[in-house]
Amino acid sequence: MIDPTTEHESSPRTGATATPNPNLEFVVIPAGEFMMGCDVGQDEEKPVHRVWVDAFEMAIHQIRNRDYALFMEATGHPQPKHWNDPEFNHPDQPIVAVNWVEAVKYCEWLTQLTGRRHRLPTEAEWERAARGGHEGLLYVWGNEPPHAWPEYRRRWSGEVDGPRPVGEDSPNAFGLYDIGENVHEWCSDWFQMDYYSRSPARNPRGPETGQRRASRGGSWRHQIKVSRCAARSSIPPTLQYADYGFRVVRDV
């Protein structure tokens, strides 16, 4: 599904429009329950527990430079680091070096623009979406290690100087591209290592307070570029890193 908005004059930087026309494409992630976490993962991924997640819609791509440019043009928001770096500024590369606060501001802008609430996913929503309806698999594609997966080898076997343009390879079973790779994706939750020991069984949203915000997915600058579906990470919400981006969700 695509959110249509008003057409405007073209912008050379975005390859799209000079004023808001984001045209983000979403897929429905159906309501359901799944086993969240991983018995063979890190301590913060345990215990494995059954979680119910209500239906929601998730953007099929990480937010791209062309998408974020529209937000900056409409709001006057400053450019992030690396904006003019040729390793990071292709219009279809994911936006990077955006901190958690800025990602939330982008969501708030989309909400005001479209009249539908846009937000960052919870950790539970992200993992539900990444698993594509399959239970217990280590990676989006299955249990094979990354270097045994043909698309991983094709995408990441050469020299890597930044994130790849989004959507170059096959989507997962829910139709999501690059889920688990390319850039870390901010989640809405505060991060707590032992949260799973007391997480609610329905729509968990993380602890009430914290010092670090949760993130999911792999990174172009890690030795292994893709993460396991259950792998968790976190950094303080004001930090800006060249391998951190985000994708958005909206309520059904």
C-alpha positions in Angstrom: 0.0 0.0 0.0 1.2 3.5 -0.8 0.3 6.7 1.0 -0.4 9.3 -1.8 0.1 12.9 -1.1 0.1 16.1 -3.2 2.5 16.2 -6.2 5.0 19.0 -6.2 7.9 20.3 -8.3 10.9 18.0 -8.7 14.1 18.3 -6.5 17.4 17.2 -8.0 18.8 16.0 -4.7 15.9 13.6 -3.9 15.0 12.5 -7.4 11.4 12.9 -6.1 9.8 16.2 -5.0 10.8 19.4 -3.3 7.9 19.3 -0.8 6.4 16.3 1.0 5.4 13.3 -1.1 7.0 10.4 0.7 5.2 7.5 -1.1 6.4 4.9 1.4 5.2 1.4 0.7 3.8 -0.7 3.5 2.8 -4.3 4.0 0.5 -5.7 6.7 2.2 -7.8 9.4 -0.8 -9.9 10.5 -1.6 -10.3 14.2 -0.2 -13.5 15.8 2.0 -15.0 18.3 5.5 -16.3 18.0 8.4 -17.5 20.1 10.6 -14.4 20.8 14.3 -14.8 21.6 16.9 -17.4 21.0 18.2 -20.2 23.3 21.6 -20.2 21.5 21.9 -16.4 21.5 23.3 -13.9 24.0 22.0 -13.6 27.5 19.7 -10.7 26.7 17.9 -12.9 24.1 16.7 -15.3 26.9 14.4 -16.8 28.0 12.6 -17.6 24.8 9.0 -16.7 25.4 5.7 -16.7 23.5 4.5 -13.2 22.6 1.3 -12.0 20.9 1.6 -9.0 18.6 -1.4 -7.1 17.2 -1.5 -6.5 13.4 0.4 -3.4 12.1 1.9 -2.2 8.9 5.6 -1.9 8.3 7.5 0.0 5.6 9.0 -2.5 3.1 12.3 -0.4 3.0 14.5 1.3 5.5 14.0 5.1 5.3 16.1 6.3 2.4 18.0 9.5 1.8 15.3 10.5 -0.7 12.7 10.1 2.0 14.6 11.9 4.7 15.4 14.8 2.3 11.7 15.6 2.0 11.4 15.8 5.8 14.4 18.2 5.9 13.0 20.3 3.1 9.6 20.5 4.7 10.7 21.2 8.3 14.1 22.8 8.0 15.7 20.0 10.0 19.5 20.0 9.7 21.4 17.6 7.6 22.8 14.5 9.4 26.5 13.7 9.3 27.7 12.0 6.1 24.9 13.7 4.1 27.4 14.9 1.5 29.7 11.9 1.7 29.6 9.9 -1.6 29.8 6.7 0.3 26.5 7.4 2.0 24.4 9.9 -0.1 22.9 7.8 -3.0 19.2 8.6 -2.9 18.3 5.0 -2.4 20.7 4.2 0.3 19.2 4.2 3.8 19.6 7.4 5.8 22.4 7.0 8.4 23.7 8.9 11.4 20.1 9.8 12.5 19.7 9.4 16.3 16.6 8.0 18.0 15.2 11.5 18.7 15.4 12.5 15.1 13.9 9.2 13.9 10.9 9.9 16.2 10.6 13.5 14.8 10.5 12.0 11.3 7.6 9.7 12.4 5.8 12.7 13.9 6.2 14.6 10.7 4.7 11.7 8.7 1.8 11.5 11.2 1.0 15.1 10.7 1.4 14.9 7.0 -0.8 11.9 6.3 -3.2 11.9 9.2 -2.2 8.4 10.2 0.0 7.6 13.1 3.6 6.6 12.1 6.1 5.4 14.7 9.1 3.2 15.3 8.5 -0.5 15.8 8.7 -2.2 19.1 11.3 -4.9 19.5 8.5 -7.5 19.5 7.0 -6.1 16.3 10.4 -5.9 14.6 11.2 -9.6 15.4 7.7 -10.7 14.4 8.2 -9.0 11.1 11.7 -10.2 10.5 10.7 -13.9 11.1 8.1 -13.7 8.4 5.7 -16.0 10.1 8.3 -18.8 10.6 9.1 -20.1 14.0 12.6 -20.7 15.5 14.8 -19.8 12.5 18.1 -18.1 13.2 18.1 -15.9 10.2 15.5 -14.4 7.8 16.2 -17.1 5.3 16.6 -20.1 7.7 19.4 -21.6 9.8 22.2 -21.7 7.2 25.1 -19.4 8.2 25.3 -16.1 6.2 28.2 -17.1 4.0 26.3 -20.2 2.9 23.3 -18.1 1.7 23.7 -17.1 -2.1 22.1 -13.7 -1.8 24.4 -12.8 1.2 27.5 -13.7 -0.8 26.3 -11.7 -3.8 25.5 -8.7 -1.7 28.3 -8.6 0.7 31.3 -10.6 -0.7 33.0 -7.5 -2.2 34.6 -4.5 -0.5 32.0 -2.6 1.5 32.3 1.1 1.9 28.8 1.8 3.1 25.2 0.6 3.1 23.8 -0.8 -0.1 20.8 0.8 -1.8 17.6 -0.7 -0.4 15.7 -3.5 -2.2 18.5 -5.0 -4.2 17.7 -8.6 -3.2 14.7 -10.7 -2.3 12.3 -9.7 0.4 11.4 -11.9 3.4 8.1 -13.9 3.6 6.2 -10.8 4.7 7.6 -8.7 1.8 10.2 -6.7 3.8 13.6 -5.9 2.2 16.9 -5.7 4.0 15.4 -6.7 7.3 18.3 -7.8 9.4 21.0 -6.2 7.4 22.4 -3.0 5.8 21.9 -0.7 8.9 20.8 -1.1 12.4 17.2 0.0 12.8 16.0 2.0 15.8 13.1 0.5 17.9 10.8 2.4 20.2 11.7 0.5 23.3 14.1 1.4 26.1 16.6 -1.5 26.3 17.0 -3.7 29.4 19.1 -6.9 29.3 16.8 -9.0 31.5 13.5 -7.6 30.1 12.4 -10.9 28.7 12.2 -12.5 32.2 9.2 -10.2 32.9 8.0 -9.2 29.5 4.2 -9.2 29.1 2.7 -11.8 26.8 0.8 -9.3 24.7 2.3 -6.4 22.8 5.4 -5.8 24.9 6.8 -2.3 24.6 9.9 -2.5 26.8 10.6 -1.0 30.2 9.2 2.4 31.2 12.6 4.0 31.5 16.2 3.4 30.6 19.5 4.9 29.3 19.8 3.1 25.9 17.2 2.6 23.2 16.9 -0.8 21.5 17.9 -1.5 17.9 17.6 -4.5 15.7 19.2 -5.8 12.5 22.8 -6.0 11.1 25.2 -3.5 9.8 27.3 -2.9 6.7 30.4 -2.4 8.8 30.2 -5.5 10.9 32.3 -8.5 9.9 29.1 -10.4 9.5 26.7 -8.0 7.8 23.4 -9.6 8.8 22.1 -10.4 12.3 20.0 -13.2 13.6 16.3 -12.5 13.9 16.5 -12.5 17.7 19.7 -10.5 18.1 19.4 -7.3 20.2 21.5 -4.2 20.3 21.3 -0.8 21.9 22.9 2.6 22.2 22.0 5.9 23.9 19.2 7.7 22.0 21.3 10.8 21.2 24.2 9.1 19.4 24.6 9.2 15.7 26.4 6.4 13.9 27.1 5.8 10.3 25.5 2.3 10.5 22.3 3.4 12.3 19.1 4.1 10.4 15.4 3.2 10.8 12.2 2.0 9.2 8.7 3.0 10.3 5.5 1.3 11.1 1.9 2.4 11.4 -1.2 1.1 13.2 -3.8 -0.8 11.2 
